[in-house]
Amino acid sequence: MALPIRTALLAIPIVGLVLSAGGPAAAGDCTGIVVGVKPISQYNHARGNGFLAVRTGPGSSYRQTGEVYRGDEVSVYDRRGNWYAITCMSGRCTDPLWGPAMPSGWVSKKYINAGGVCP
């Protein structure tokens, strides 16, 4: 049995409200895991082994301000070309071998396995 048009039109806002109750996903709902870098057991800061450099800008010419390690979980909040802006969420980056705890900055996108609503 077909619903009268008036009843169907009244139901549309209710259905929309139910579907969006969890809130729309937005940029910033993207997390990633550091991959493709040597294990921390091969750490050598001078040679660049065992970590992924966190930089002040999206490129290798920017100054390194911290580091994250294989398996660390990061929040991804921006992207510029092949670079992600990240913040350490959990893992060894909470107590790094060099630099500040919980670093935030830019890393090469190819070393982040990201998922969710990413920029």
C-alpha angles and dihedrals in degrees: 000000000000119000118238111258092247092055092047092050092050091052095055097073091047092052090048091050092051093048093050097042090108090053125244118287113251137188105283091052087095123109131177145185123230109245138167099039125113116268119269088249085074093049115152115157095194092054096039095242127145099018145061114237118238109211139193092242143015101282143058091254091067119096118268112241102171146343142239128201140222109288096019115138116231137183112233114210107161142017133206113180107301094351131091127203105224144174123207111249104172143345133058090330088077087068105022128189089231133019132010125332116257095018120204125196143078128330135174108273093221090072096053122081097203132187139173125047100339129186 
